[in-house]
Amino acid sequence: MELDEVTITRAIFEEYSKVFLDYIDVDVALVGGGPANLVAAKYLAEAGLKTILYERKLSIGGGMWAGGMMFPRIVVQEDAKHIMDDFDIPYHEYEKGYYVANSIESVGKLICGATGAGAEIFNLIDVEDVMIRENDTVCGLVINWGPVSMNKLHVDPLAIRAKVVIDGTGHDAAICSTVQRKIPGAEMGELGVVGEKPMWADVGEKLLMETTKEVYPGLIVTGMAANAVAGAPRMGPVFGGMLLSGKKAAEIAIEKLKR
């Protein structure tokens, strides 16, 4: 068979356009392609919710790709081992309560788990603003191409509607910061978006389950973004808390949408 470049171009554009248009009105929109949001995306999609995840960079997986200081291994504690099992991620016990996995394989499995459950992932799309209506509820996102925002080009964005938004943008807590900046008096908690404290894995991991929550109507925060909002410590290359946080964020969204 002779390959035709025009047919290839048409196939890519038409198929992407169909999915893009189908996902401009969703149940849950997740911002940031790190491990917490990938976990959340799987459980949301399995619950039958129309789920889209946006990542502004080319690659999905956040900081998990690089393991610890570019040694491609991560540590997961006992409490989160069941999530590794849900995603069929291989691991072995290093010491009692400490489990080690290949970080690159883990990211691949997380992506496959999320998309296999039915979640859509769009990379190279940046979320530059939110939509909030009269009832002071986050009800959508303002999106643009990632390279547009990275290069500070003056290109008008488009918008999508979402019943729930999950901020999993890591250390920046970008969506929470945007809401706080643009809505006078909007607080993400008692202190607002504080920023993370210095690394303390034990405390940071434990607090993450408390800081993962709905911080503004329609806006849930998860992963490192949750600790950044609350001013809790960073955790480093131990990822159990990130996985558990993603699952909790999904549970909060599912419960919210059942009401």
Secondary structure, DSSP 8 states (H G I E B T S, - for coil): ----HHHHHHHHHHHHHHHHHHTSEEEEEEE--SHHHHHHHHHHHHTT--EEEEESSSSSSGGGGGTBTTB-EEEEEGGGHHHHHHTT---EEEETTEEEEEHHHHHHHHHHHHHHTT-EEEESEEEEEEEE-TT--EEEEEEEEHHHHHTT-----EEEEEEEEEE--GGG-HHHHHHHHHSTT--SSSS-S---BS--HHHHHHHHHHH-EEEETTEEE-THHHHHHHT-B---SB-HHHHHHHHHHHHHHHHHHH-
